[in-house]
């Protein structure tokens, strides 16, 4: 006899609740404050349940990183797809989405900083960091190519824009009184125009 459909959904929901609890602990306490006990208390479950669903705390943190990255990527893609169909508009929408919710959020920043702090100490996090940033740059390179940027220039242009966006995003989340999201977008737009306007 086939099992009821809900038997698969329940474990998935529990895994997700543990991932979301881990993200909250990372945001509130940083990487040094993450433990099985802290996560289990945040999720309202027994510590043993974490071991049931994940192969240790490092695996849970890695899956949390993947989950947060997927949410950020989805927000960027949604901004790109909802933009004007012109290539430059799509490019600008993609890069400036980082300066608006749900990405420009102190909790997302705090979680991301915790992940960054683990890159040197945790090989799995370092691997994911490289994978996620490579995927971001590939999407950016594709948008730049649509704007007519030559293939030989795509990699360096994507790296430069990524660094600019990350820096502005960090400052916007840490000290929002310094400049507005619109000003961050304007700074980014000027930089992009130096790359694509002459094409």
VOFITOR-337318 format. One line per field, with one value per residue: x negated, y, z negated of N, C-alpha, C, CB in turn; residue number from 1; residue in one letter. Coordinates in pm, 1 decimal. Glycine has a CB too. Layout:
residues N
n.x: (X,...)
n.y: (Y,...)
n.z: (Z,...)
ca.x: (X,...)
ca.y: (Y,...)
ca.z: (Z,...)
c.x: (X,...)
c.y: (Y,...)
c.z: (Z,...)
cb.x: (X,...)
cb.y: (Y,...)
cb.z: (Z,...)
n: (NUM,...)
res: (A,...)
//
This chain:
residues 199
n.x: (-84.5,-52.6,-223.5,-77.6,-62.6,-146.3,-356.2,-604.0,-615.7,-623.1,-885.4,-1038.0,-942.5,-1026.8,-1304.2,-1339.9,-1253.7,-1457.6,-1676.4,-1599.8,-1595.6,-1866.2,-1970.6,-1866.6,-1996.8,-2263.0,-2247.1,-2189.2,-2387.5,-2626.0,-2892.3,-3040.3,-2857.6,-2695.1,-2549.6,-2450.7,-2273.2,-2189.3,-2058.5,-1859.2,-1709.0,-1621.5,-1466.3,-1282.4,-1292.5,-1411.7,-1763.6,-1852.2,-1702.1,-1820.9,-2049.8,-1918.4,-1823.9,-2038.6,-2383.8,-2554.6,-2660.1,-2807.2,-2716.5,-2453.6,-2488.7,-2603.8,-2390.1,-2216.9,-2348.1,-2326.4,-2050.3,-1994.3,-2141.4,-1996.4,-1754.4,-1836.5,-1932.4,-1693.2,-1549.0,-1704.2,-1680.9,-1404.3,-1380.2,-1524.4,-1370.9,-1133.9,-1193.4,-1224.0,-1245.7,-1477.4,-1830.0,-2014.5,-1845.8,-1766.3,-2010.6,-2072.3,-1854.6,-1906.4,-2152.9,-2097.0,-1899.0,-2003.5,-2002.1,-1758.5,-1474.3,-1409.1,-1680.2,-1847.9,-1871.6,-1916.3,-1924.3,-1974.2,-2223.3,-2372.1,-2361.6,-2494.4,-2749.0,-2831.2,-2854.4,-3062.6,-3267.7,-3329.6,-3450.1,-3732.5,-3780.7,-3622.3,-3615.9,-3395.5,-3220.4,-3380.4,-3395.7,-3125.0,-3096.1,-3266.5,-3132.4,-2876.1,-2934.1,-3056.8,-2841.4,-2681.2,-2842.2,-2844.8,-2576.9,-2576.4,-2771.2,-2635.9,-2428.7,-2576.7,-2691.3,-2465.3,-2437.8,-2631.6,-2898.5,-3226.5,-3338.2,-3595.3,-3615.2,-3426.3,-3464.2,-3632.1,-3478.8,-3247.8,-3355.3,-3440.3,-3195.1,-3060.2,-3218.2,-3178.0,-2898.7,-2876.4,-3024.5,-2876.9,-2632.8,-2700.5,-2769.9,-2530.2,-2356.9,-2488.8,-2524.8,-2282.6,-2220.8,-2414.5,-2394.1,-2132.3,-1922.3,-1855.4,-2066.7,-2277.6,-2206.3,-2232.4,-2508.9,-2603.8,-2486.7,-2621.4,-2877.1,-2830.3,-2756.0,-2998.3,-3101.9,-2922.4,-2812.1,-2955.0,-2930.4)
n.y: (-119.4,222.2,494.9,771.0,1096.9,1306.8,1219.3,1266.8,1542.5,1635.6,1573.1,1738.2,1989.5,2003.1,1994.0,2237.3,2414.5,2384.4,2477.2,2746.1,2827.5,2801.9,3002.1,3226.2,3208.6,3237.4,3500.8,3641.9,3568.1,3524.2,3330.7,3209.7,3167.5,2962.7,2653.1,2311.7,2305.4,2576.9,2611.3,2415.2,2510.4,2753.6,2655.9,2514.7,2239.3,1905.1,1849.8,1613.3,1587.1,1739.3,1592.1,1380.1,1475.3,1602.4,1563.3,1641.4,1960.3,2119.2,2037.6,2124.1,2402.3,2444.9,2373.8,2571.6,2796.8,2745.0,2762.2,3031.9,3160.8,3073.8,3205.5,3473.0,3467.3,3409.6,3643.2,3829.0,3728.1,3756.7,4034.3,4096.8,3974.0,4114.7,4359.4,4623.6,4514.2,4582.2,4530.8,4685.4,4781.4,4543.6,4453.0,4660.8,4635.7,4386.8,4420.0,4631.5,4532.3,4434.7,4642.1,4673.0,4547.8,4192.8,4163.2,4374.0,4381.4,4389.1,4145.8,3953.3,4042.7,4004.1,3727.1,3655.4,3764.2,3597.6,3357.4,3431.8,3459.7,3200.3,3096.1,3067.0,2882.3,2656.6,2409.3,2316.2,2532.5,2719.7,2602.9,2621.7,2898.9,2979.0,2850.8,2974.9,3246.0,3229.3,3148.3,3376.0,3563.1,3450.2,3487.8,3763.3,3815.4,3715.3,3900.4,4131.0,4062.4,4066.3,4335.7,4404.6,4392.8,4291.9,3948.6,3906.1,4094.5,4039.6,3885.0,4041.6,4273.1,4176.9,4093.7,4341.3,4483.9,4317.5,4346.1,4619.3,4627.8,4454.0,4599.5,4840.8,4734.1,4618.4,4852.4,4992.4,4828.7,4823.2,5093.2,5266.7,5534.0,5668.9,5675.5,5653.3,5383.3,5454.5,5624.6,5443.2,5283.1,5471.2,5522.8,5273.3,5255.5,5457.7,5348.8,5116.6,5234.4,5328.6,5099.5,4989.3,5194.7,5282.5,5085.8)
n.z: (0.0,83.8,-73.4,-256.3,-103.5,-267.0,-424.8,-315.6,-295.3,-556.8,-675.1,-500.6,-567.0,-830.4,-801.3,-666.3,-864.9,-1051.4,-905.4,-866.2,-1132.3,-1190.2,-1025.8,-1155.5,-1404.2,-1322.8,-1226.9,-1460.6,-1649.5,-1522.9,-1363.9,-1566.8,-1764.4,-1696.2,-1757.5,-1816.9,-2029.6,-2051.2,-1806.6,-1822.1,-2037.2,-1927.7,-1717.0,-1856.0,-1909.6,-1991.4,-2054.0,-1933.9,-1704.9,-1507.6,-1439.1,-1324.5,-1082.5,-960.0,-877.0,-1100.3,-1244.0,-1067.7,-817.4,-832.5,-851.2,-599.4,-430.5,-505.1,-410.1,-135.4,-110.7,-180.7,19.0,243.4,204.9,230.9,496.9,628.8,580.0,719.5,980.7,1016.7,1012.7,1242.2,1444.3,1427.6,1521.4,1769.1,2108.9,2244.3,2279.6,2116.1,1915.0,1794.0,1693.0,1510.0,1334.5,1225.8,1083.8,908.4,748.4,517.2,340.4,228.9,39.2,68.1,16.4,-74.9,-376.9,-722.3,-868.1,-670.7,-587.8,-827.7,-851.0,-614.2,-659.1,-864.0,-721.9,-546.0,-731.2,-785.0,-565.8,-542.6,-740.4,-706.8,-477.3,-321.2,-325.9,-200.7,52.4,131.8,126.2,337.1,547.3,544.2,588.0,835.5,991.2,967.4,1098.3,1354.8,1434.1,1435.5,1630.8,1855.7,1878.5,1923.0,2166.4,2326.7,2342.4,2515.5,2439.9,2506.7,2528.7,2426.4,2228.1,2036.0,1795.1,1620.4,1603.2,1476.2,1230.4,1126.4,1104.6,926.9,694.0,641.7,596.5,374.1,182.9,159.7,77.9,-171.3,-318.8,-303.3,-450.0,-697.6,-772.6,-713.7,-715.3,-580.5,-298.7,-51.0,78.9,343.0,407.9,395.6,610.4,814.4,810.3,887.6,1140.1,1280.5,1289.9,1438.7,1677.6,1770.1,1866.1,2052.0,2210.6,2431.4,2612.6)
ca.x: (0.0,-130.2,-218.7,-9.4,-150.9,-199.1,-472.7,-724.8,-613.1,-656.1,-1030.9,-1086.6,-907.5,-1113.1,-1437.8,-1335.3,-1244.7,-1590.9,-1759.0,-1561.0,-1641.5,-2011.1,-1993.3,-1838.0,-2105.0,-2380.1,-2225.1,-2187.1,-2503.4,-2746.0,-2936.4,-3089.9,-2745.4,-2613.9,-2568.3,-2331.0,-2179.1,-2131.5,-1965.6,-1743.4,-1626.7,-1558.9,-1365.6,-1185.1,-1296.3,-1518.4,-1891.9,-1865.1,-1633.7,-1917.3,-2128.4,-1832.9,-1805.0,-2163.2,-2504.0,-2636.3,-2634.7,-2866.1,-2624.9,-2337.4,-2530.6,-2621.4,-2257.7,-2160.4,-2412.2,-2263.8,-1912.3,-1997.3,-2185.1,-1885.8,-1657.8,-1895.1,-1933.0,-1555.5,-1512.4,-1775.5,-1619.5,-1271.6,-1400.0,-1567.8,-1261.1,-1026.1,-1244.4,-1211.2,-1312.2,-1605.2,-1942.1,-2069.8,-1748.1,-1773.3,-2136.3,-2058.6,-1759.8,-1973.0,-2254.7,-2044.0,-1807.7,-2072.3,-1984.9,-1618.0,-1428.7,-1447.3,-1824.5,-1901.5,-1807.9,-2022.5,-1931.6,-2042.4,-2364.1,-2434.9,-2377.8,-2596.4,-2879.3,-2866.4,-2903.9,-3194.0,-3367.1,-3359.6,-3511.5,-3871.0,-3788.7,-3540.7,-3630.8,-3266.9,-3168.7,-3466.0,-3351.3,-2995.9,-3118.6,-3317.9,-3027.0,-2768.3,-2982.2,-3077.9,-2709.1,-2639.6,-2920.3,-2799.3,-2453.1,-2614.9,-2839.3,-2534.5,-2358.6,-2672.6,-2703.8,-2346.1,-2459.8,-2733.8,-3034.8,-3300.6,-3364.7,-3724.6,-3602.7,-3314.7,-3505.8,-3679.1,-3365.9,-3161.6,-3424.6,-3435.7,-3058.5,-3031.0,-3286.8,-3110.1,-2767.4,-2897.8,-3066.8,-2763.3,-2533.7,-2749.2,-2759.6,-2388.2,-2298.6,-2555.5,-2507.3,-2186.6,-2211.1,-2522.1,-2337.8,-2004.6,-1924.6,-1856.6,-2203.1,-2358.1,-2172.5,-2289.7,-2653.3,-2622.4,-2449.2,-2731.3,-2986.7,-2788.2,-2757.2,-3135.2,-3131.8,-2833.6,-2759.3,-3028.2,-2914.7)
ca.y: (0.0,346.6,581.8,898.1,1199.3,1399.1,1166.4,1328.6,1687.0,1666.3,1585.4,1855.3,2107.2,2003.8,2034.9,2380.5,2488.6,2382.2,2567.1,2884.0,2854.2,2820.7,3136.4,3325.5,3201.4,3299.9,3645.8,3699.7,3534.4,3505.4,3192.5,3154.7,3138.4,2853.7,2521.4,2227.8,2348.1,2706.9,2592.1,2338.6,2601.8,2847.7,2584.3,2453.4,2093.8,1842.2,1847.9,1491.3,1598.8,1793.8,1478.2,1294.0,1533.6,1654.7,1491.8,1729.6,2104.0,2177.3,2009.5,2212.3,2537.6,2446.2,2376.3,2703.7,2886.6,2718.6,2811.8,3178.3,3198.7,3049.4,3314.6,3593.2,3447.9,3419.8,3785.2,3892.7,3683.3,3817.4,4175.0,4099.8,3935.8,4214.0,4486.0,4653.9,4409.6,4626.7,4469.5,4770.3,4785.5,4414.4,4453.4,4750.8,4577.4,4275.0,4461.7,4722.2,4459.3,4414.0,4758.6,4677.7,4421.3,4130.1,4144.9,4480.1,4355.0,4364.9,4004.3,3883.4,4082.3,3938.8,3586.0,3646.9,3789.3,3474.9,3263.3,3478.6,3436.2,3057.3,3054.5,3023.3,2774.8,2540.8,2381.6,2304.7,2668.5,2780.2,2547.6,2682.0,3040.8,2987.0,2807.4,3073.1,3369.3,3199.0,3149.5,3516.2,3627.8,3399.6,3558.6,3900.9,3812.4,3697.3,4027.9,4222.6,4021.7,4117.5,4479.6,4423.7,4389.1,4183.2,3830.6,3919.8,4189.0,4003.2,3838.0,4152.4,4363.1,4114.1,4099.4,4479.3,4518.5,4239.1,4409.7,4744.9,4599.2,4400.2,4707.7,4930.1,4658.4,4611.7,4983.2,5027.5,4753.5,4856.8,5234.9,5315.5,5679.8,5723.5,5703.8,5585.6,5282.1,5520.5,5673.1,5324.6,5245.9,5571.4,5498.1,5153.0,5286.2,5533.9,5255.5,5030.3,5313.3,5336.4,4971.1,4952.7,5305.9,5300.3,4967.4)
ca.z: (0.0,92.8,-190.7,-230.6,-47.3,-367.3,-496.9,-259.6,-318.9,-695.4,-692.3,-428.3,-646.6,-949.0,-756.0,-638.7,-991.3,-1112.2,-824.4,-897.3,-1268.6,-1181.6,-969.5,-1261.0,-1503.4,-1259.6,-1222.0,-1595.4,-1731.8,-1443.3,-1347.5,-1693.6,-1853.1,-1641.2,-1816.7,-1807.6,-2134.4,-2016.2,-1694.4,-1868.3,-2117.3,-1834.4,-1639.1,-1946.2,-1894.1,-2068.7,-1982.0,-1855.2,-1575.8,-1411.0,-1393.0,-1243.5,-949.8,-903.0,-917.0,-1181.3,-1241.6,-947.1,-705.8,-849.0,-812.6,-454.2,-368.2,-532.1,-313.9,-5.7,-118.0,-177.0,153.0,336.8,186.1,290.9,641.8,676.7,578.3,830.9,1105.5,1027.7,1049.5,1382.0,1533.2,1421.8,1575.9,1911.6,2187.3,2299.3,2206.6,2010.7,1805.5,1725.2,1617.9,1395.3,1239.5,1158.7,986.7,805.9,659.6,389.0,254.2,188.3,-19.2,-58.3,2.9,-162.1,-505.9,-821.3,-906.1,-561.3,-597.5,-942.7,-816.3,-509.6,-722.3,-935.7,-621.1,-500.8,-836.5,-788.3,-439.7,-563.7,-839.3,-669.6,-333.9,-253.7,-307.8,-97.6,180.4,165.2,155.0,473.4,638.2,550.7,651.0,977.2,1055.2,976.4,1204.2,1484.5,1467.9,1466.1,1760.4,1959.4,1893.7,1985.4,2307.1,2393.7,2360.9,2616.9,2387.3,2572.4,2447.0,2359.3,2116.7,1947.9,1662.6,1537.9,1579.2,1376.5,1101.0,1078.3,1063.7,806.3,581.3,614.4,537.3,239.0,94.3,134.9,0.8,-308.7,-382.7,-311.8,-561.0,-823.4,-805.2,-613.7,-716.6,-498.2,-167.1,-29.2,184.5,473.6,432.0,426.6,747.7,905.1,815.8,968.5,1278.6,1342.2,1317.9,1549.5,1800.7,1822.8,1929.6,2162.3,2290.0,2556.4,2698.8)
c.x: (-88.1,-115.3,-143.2,-108.6,-215.8,-323.5,-602.8,-730.1,-657.6,-806.6,-1088.2,-1060.2,-996.2,-1254.8,-1442.4,-1329.5,-1379.6,-1686.4,-1727.6,-1602.5,-1792.1,-2044.5,-1969.2,-1948.2,-2231.8,-2366.7,-2238.2,-2319.0,-2634.5,-2788.4,-2980.6,-2977.2,-2657.6,-2650.5,-2439.9,-2227.5,-2111.9,-2028.0,-1841.3,-1651.2,-1552.6,-1445.9,-1256.5,-1176.6,-1406.9,-1647.5,-1908.5,-1801.0,-1726.9,-2002.7,-2048.9,-1824.3,-1933.8,-2281.9,-2599.5,-2606.7,-2691.9,-2776.3,-2502.0,-2372.5,-2546.4,-2486.3,-2188.7,-2218.6,-2346.6,-2121.2,-1908.1,-2040.3,-2072.9,-1780.8,-1709.2,-1892.4,-1792.9,-1509.2,-1579.2,-1712.0,-1482.1,-1282.4,-1439.1,-1450.9,-1148.0,-1067.9,-1202.5,-1292.5,-1446.5,-1721.9,-1996.7,-1975.6,-1751.3,-1899.0,-2125.0,-1963.9,-1825.0,-2068.2,-2197.7,-1940.7,-1870.6,-2050.8,-1840.9,-1581.8,-1393.7,-1598.1,-1886.2,-1829.1,-1917.6,-2036.3,-2001.5,-2191.5,-2434.4,-2458.2,-2490.5,-2736.6,-2925.6,-2918.6,-3043.8,-3302.2,-3409.3,-3434.6,-3652.8,-3881.3,-3719.9,-3549.5,-3497.8,-3205.8,-3250.6,-3424.5,-3219.8,-3011.2,-3168.0,-3211.5,-2919.6,-2813.3,-3012.2,-2946.0,-2658.5,-2713.1,-2879.1,-2670.0,-2484.5,-2684.5,-2738.9,-2460.1,-2449.6,-2690.3,-2584.4,-2359.6,-2571.6,-2876.0,-3107.8,-3333.5,-3494.6,-3717.1,-3502.6,-3358.8,-3545.4,-3566.5,-3274.8,-3225.4,-3416.6,-3297.7,-3020.6,-3093.3,-3218.1,-2976.6,-2782.5,-2935.5,-2953.7,-2657.1,-2574.3,-2728.2,-2613.8,-2320.5,-2357.9,-2527.7,-2412.0,-2170.2,-2315.9,-2473.4,-2211.9,-2019.4,-1927.4,-1995.4,-2296.6,-2332.9,-2234.8,-2440.0,-2682.1,-2591.9,-2559.5,-2846.9,-2952.3,-2793.0,-2897.6,-3173.8,-3050.0,-2794.8,-2828.9,-3009.5,-2814.0)
c.y: (124.5,428.4,709.7,1004.8,1285.6,1347.5,1222.3,1477.3,1720.8,1673.0,1707.1,1982.3,2116.1,2045.5,2185.3,2461.0,2492.0,2473.8,2712.3,2922.3,2878.2,2958.5,3243.7,3326.5,3265.7,3451.6,3709.7,3682.0,3524.7,3359.9,3130.2,3116.4,3024.5,2722.3,2442.1,2274.2,2479.8,2693.6,2517.9,2424.2,2698.8,2781.8,2521.6,2302.5,2037.4,1842.8,1725.8,1499.9,1654.0,1681.4,1383.4,1343.5,1579.3,1577.7,1587.1,1877.2,2168.3,2155.9,2099.0,2355.7,2548.2,2451.1,2510.4,2806.4,2870.5,2774.3,2964.1,3225.9,3180.7,3159.2,3443.2,3582.6,3461.7,3565.2,3860.5,3855.4,3745.5,3963.3,4186.9,4074.4,4038.0,4348.7,4503.1,4551.0,4452.8,4573.3,4554.9,4775.1,4656.0,4405.4,4540.1,4693.6,4466.0,4324.0,4551.3,4655.3,4433.3,4528.5,4774.6,4546.3,4321.4,4115.2,4248.3,4473.1,4324.3,4218.5,3923.0,3915.7,4007.4,3790.6,3568.3,3668.5,3665.0,3370.0,3302.4,3446.9,3289.5,3009.3,3000.4,2901.5,2646.6,2516.3,2374.0,2441.9,2740.9,2731.9,2611.7,2829.1,3058.5,2952.5,2915.6,3201.2,3347.9,3201.9,3292.2,3586.9,3578.6,3468.4,3702.0,3908.5,3797.6,3827.6,4132.2,4190.3,4070.9,4266.9,4508.1,4426.2,4270.3,4069.2,3843.7,4008.5,4145.0,3968.2,3954.0,4250.6,4306.6,4117.1,4240.5,4519.7,4444.1,4303.9,4540.5,4720.6,4545.9,4510.8,4802.0,4860.6,4648.2,4744.1,5024.5,4955.8,4793.5,5000.1,5299.5,5466.9,5745.6,5761.5,5619.3,5473.5,5343.7,5573.6,5557.2,5280.3,5341.9,5553.1,5378.5,5179.2,5363.5,5441.9,5165.2,5106.7,5329.6,5208.2,4950.6,5069.5,5321.5,5184.2,4994.3)
c.z: (0.0,-34.0,-157.0,-186.6,-154.2,-436.5,-441.9,-292.1,-460.5,-719.5,-620.7,-507.6,-770.2,-912.7,-732.9,-767.4,-1062.4,-1036.3,-857.8,-1039.5,-1270.2,-1127.1,-1074.8,-1366.9,-1447.7,-1258.1,-1358.8,-1670.8,-1654.7,-1441.2,-1480.0,-1788.7,-1806.3,-1709.2,-1798.5,-1909.3,-2097.6,-1904.8,-1740.0,-1953.9,-2026.5,-1756.0,-1725.4,-1932.3,-1982.2,-1987.7,-1892.9,-1717.9,-1468.2,-1353.5,-1305.4,-1099.2,-882.6,-959.2,-988.9,-1158.3,-1114.7,-825.3,-713.2,-810.2,-661.3,-383.1,-391.9,-435.7,-176.4,-1.6,-107.3,-38.6,255.0,325.8,249.6,443.4,699.7,680.7,692.7,964.4,1125.7,1069.1,1196.4,1476.3,1533.9,1480.9,1721.4,1990.6,2244.7,2215.5,2092.2,1890.6,1725.0,1639.0,1492.8,1290.6,1158.8,1049.7,877.6,716.0,523.1,291.3,205.9,118.6,91.3,-79.3,-89.9,-295.8,-607.1,-861.8,-798.0,-565.8,-709.9,-915.4,-716.1,-567.6,-799.6,-838.3,-575.2,-603.1,-842.6,-664.5,-460.3,-655.3,-795.9,-519.0,-259.0,-229.0,-201.4,40.9,224.0,200.6,298.7,575.9,654.9,620.1,799.1,1052.9,1071.1,1090.6,1342.9,1527.8,1508.3,1602.5,1874.4,1985.6,1959.9,2133.9,2387.6,2423.4,2461.1,2567.0,2450.8,2475.9,2367.9,2235.9,2010.4,1806.5,1572.5,1506.4,1471.0,1237.9,1043.2,1029.5,936.5,682.8,542.2,544.7,395.3,140.9,60.3,49.8,-146.5,-381.6,-400.8,-428.0,-695.8,-867.8,-704.5,-611.8,-626.6,-359.5,-150.0,73.2,324.4,508.2,464.5,570.2,847.8,920.1,905.8,1115.6,1350.2,1378.0,1436.7,1681.1,1856.8,1895.9,2056.0,2255.0,2424.1,2654.3,2810.0)
cb.x: (95.7,-86.1,-361.2,66.4,-73.8,-94.4,-475.1,-730.4,-473.0,-594.5,-1100.0,-1020.8,-759.1,-1114.4,-1477.0,-1215.5,-1138.3,-1646.5,-1736.8,-1409.3,-1604.9,-2074.4,-1901.7,-1701.5,-2132.8,-2398.5,-2088.1,-2075.3,-2478.4,-2858.5,-3050.3,-3181.2,-2662.3,-2633.2,-2607.0,-2366.3,-2251.7,-2241.7,-2033.7,-1788.7,-1713.7,-1663.2,-1431.9,-1050.2,-1318.4,-1479.7,-2006.2,-1805.5,-1510.4,-2007.5,-2183.4,-1693.2,-1712.2,-2178.1,-2572.7,-2780.3,-2694.6,-3004.4,-2582.4,-2286.1,-2662.7,-2700.9,-2170.8,-2187.2,-2565.0,-2262.6,-1845.7,-2092.7,-2307.1,-1821.5,-1629.7,-2040.3,-1990.9,-1462.0,-1550.9,-1924.1,-1608.5,-1195.5,-1507.8,-1678.0,-1206.8,-981.2,-1398.0,-1259.4,-1222.7,-1610.1,-2053.4,-2095.7,-1606.2,-1770.5,-2251.6,-2008.7,-1636.4,-2049.5,-2367.6,-1982.2,-1766.5,-2220.4,-2028.2,-1524.7,-1306.4,-1384.4,-1891.3,-1884.9,-1704.8,-1996.7,-1790.8,-1981.7,-2375.9,-2348.1,-2247.2,-2568.2,-2871.1,-2744.7,-2808.3,-3190.7,-3311.5,-3231.9,-3514.8,-3952.3,-3729.5,-3393.2,-3705.4,-3171.2,-3171.8,-3614.9,-3335.4,-2898.1,-3220.5,-3436.9,-2963.6,-2717.6,-3107.4,-3145.5,-2608.2,-2665.7,-3069.5,-2778.5,-2354.2,-2707.2,-2941.5,-2435.7,-2309.5,-2808.5,-2716.0,-2221.8,-2492.8,-2707.9,-3034.8,-3429.7,-3370.3,-3827.1,-3562.7,-3239.6,-3622.2,-3793.5,-3286.3,-3130.8,-3572.7,-3479.8,-2958.0,-3082.7,-3434.4,-3088.9,-2689.9,-3007.4,-3179.3,-2701.9,-2515.7,-2896.9,-2834.1,-2317.0,-2318.4,-2704.8,-2644.4,-2053.4,-2225.8,-2635.4,-2441.6,-1898.0,-1804.0,-1755.2,-2255.5,-2326.3,-2021.1,-2259.4,-2710.5,-2534.1,-2318.6,-2780.1,-3017.6,-2646.2,-2696.0,-3234.9,-3106.1,-2709.3,-2771.4,-3174.7,-2869.9)
cb.y: (0.5,429.6,614.6,945.0,1287.2,1428.1,1014.2,1307.9,1742.5,1563.1,1460.1,1864.5,2102.8,1865.5,1960.1,2414.0,2425.7,2238.6,2540.9,2901.9,2737.1,2712.4,3160.7,3296.0,3053.9,3247.3,3676.5,3637.6,3405.5,3591.5,3185.9,3255.0,3259.3,2842.4,2531.8,2078.5,2362.5,2804.2,2515.4,2215.7,2679.4,2904.1,2477.3,2512.6,2053.6,1697.5,1853.1,1377.7,1688.5,1901.1,1403.3,1286.1,1648.9,1806.3,1427.8,1702.9,2170.4,2116.9,1861.1,2207.8,2575.3,2322.5,2261.9,2745.7,2858.3,2567.3,2766.5,3234.3,3116.3,2911.9,3337.2,3614.3,3310.9,3337.3,3848.9,3852.4,3531.5,3805.6,4240.1,3996.1,3800.6,4233.2,4492.2,4800.2,4366.1,4780.8,4439.9,4912.5,4809.9,4299.0,4503.4,4887.8,4523.9,4190.1,4534.0,4843.7,4326.6,4395.5,4883.7,4702.9,4444.7,3996.1,4151.7,4622.6,4236.5,4447.4,3947.8,3923.1,4233.6,3956.2,3528.9,3750.3,3912.5,3420.0,3257.6,3629.1,3479.7,2979.0,3171.3,3136.9,2820.6,2561.8,2252.3,2218.4,2747.5,2746.7,2394.6,2666.3,3101.3,2895.1,2677.7,3105.0,3420.4,3061.8,3066.5,3589.1,3602.5,3247.5,3556.6,3956.7,3697.6,3587.1,4079.1,4215.5,3868.3,4091.7,4545.2,4547.1,4378.4,4237.3,3706.9,3975.7,4323.9,3886.9,3740.0,4225.0,4386.3,3970.0,4055.7,4573.2,4486.1,4094.7,4435.8,4823.0,4497.9,4292.4,4785.0,4977.5,4517.6,4573.8,5088.5,4993.4,4605.2,4835.9,5308.8,5252.9,5731.3,5623.7,5674.7,5685.8,5191.1,5634.6,5750.6,5209.3,5242.5,5712.6,5473.9,5040.3,5366.4,5645.6,5169.9,4975.4,5449.5,5363.7,4856.9,4891.7,5434.2,5317.8,4845.2)
cb.z: (-122.6,214.4,-241.0,-355.5,48.0,-469.8,-489.6,-107.6,-293.7,-786.7,-641.9,-290.4,-687.8,-1015.7,-626.8,-550.6,-1083.1,-1115.2,-673.9,-880.1,-1362.1,-1093.5,-847.7,-1327.5,-1543.9,-1116.1,-1164.6,-1675.5,-1801.1,-1496.2,-1247.0,-1761.3,-1869.2,-1487.7,-1967.3,-1830.2,-2269.3,-1973.6,-1579.8,-1947.1,-2218.9,-1737.6,-1557.0,-1922.3,-1745.2,-2108.7,-2080.4,-1929.7,-1589.0,-1477.6,-1510.3,-1304.6,-959.5,-932.4,-794.3,-1154.3,-1366.2,-921.4,-706.3,-994.4,-882.4,-408.7,-422.3,-678.0,-305.4,23.6,-249.1,-285.5,194.2,310.0,35.8,240.7,677.0,587.8,444.2,830.0,1107.3,894.8,960.3,1406.0,1492.7,1277.7,1564.3,1943.2,2299.4,2305.8,2302.2,2063.9,1860.4,1826.9,1706.5,1441.0,1313.0,1260.6,1057.6,871.7,723.5,412.3,327.6,311.5,-111.3,-66.9,139.0,-96.7,-496.2,-944.2,-932.0,-423.0,-619.9,-1068.2,-759.7,-398.9,-817.5,-1013.3,-500.7,-473.5,-972.1,-803.1,-342.1,-621.8,-968.1,-712.3,-315.1,-335.6,-441.8,-123.4,170.5,49.2,55.1,490.0,587.1,410.6,579.1,993.8,973.2,842.5,1182.4,1478.4,1348.7,1355.6,1764.7,1919.3,1756.3,1913.0,2318.7,2307.9,2227.1,2687.2,2230.3,2633.6,2534.8,2455.3,2169.3,2006.5,1674.9,1607.6,1708.9,1416.6,1116.1,1187.2,1176.0,822.1,616.1,743.9,623.7,240.9,156.9,268.0,60.6,-310.6,-300.6,-180.6,-538.7,-809.7,-806.0,-638.0,-858.8,-487.2,-53.0,17.0,171.4,475.9,309.7,328.3,766.2,854.6,673.7,916.4,1282.0,1247.8,1193.2,1524.9,1776.0,1709.2,1832.5,2106.2,2212.7,2526.8,2615.7)
n: (1,2,3,4,5,6,7,8,9,10,11,12,13,14,15,16,17,18,19,20,21,22,23,24,25,26,27,28,29,30,31,32,33,34,35,36,37,38,39,40,41,42,43,44,45,46,47,48,49,50,51,52,53,54,55,56,57,58,59,60,61,62,63,64,65,66,67,68,69,70,71,72,73,74,75,76,77,78,79,80,81,82,83,84,85,86,87,88,89,90,91,92,93,94,95,96,97,98,99,100,101,102,103,104,105,106,107,108,109,110,111,112,113,114,115,116,117,118,119,120,121,122,123,124,125,126,127,128,129,130,131,132,133,134,135,136,137,138,139,140,141,142,143,144,145,146,147,148,149,150,151,152,153,154,155,156,157,158,159,160,161,162,163,164,165,166,167,168,169,170,171,172,173,174,175,176,177,178,179,180,181,182,183,184,185,186,187,188,189,190,191,192,193,194,195,196,197,198,199)
res: (X,X,X,X,X,X,X,X,X,X,X,X,X,X,X,X,X,X,X,X,X,X,X,X,X,X,X,X,X,X,X,X,X,X,X,X,X,X,X,X,X,X,X,X,X,X,X,X,X,X,X,X,X,X,X,X,X,X,X,X,X,X,X,X,X,X,X,X,X,X,X,X,X,X,X,X,X,X,X,X,X,X,X,X,X,X,X,X,X,X,X,X,X,X,X,X,X,X,X,X,X,X,X,X,X,X,X,X,X,X,X,X,X,X,X,X,X,X,X,X,X,X,X,X,X,X,X,X,X,X,X,X,X,X,X,X,X,X,X,X,X,X,X,X,X,X,X,X,X,X,X,X,X,X,X,X,X,X,X,X,X,X,X,X,X,X,X,X,X,X,X,X,X,X,X,X,X,X,X,X,X,X,X,X,X,X,X,X,X,X,X,X,X,X,X,X,X,X,X)
//
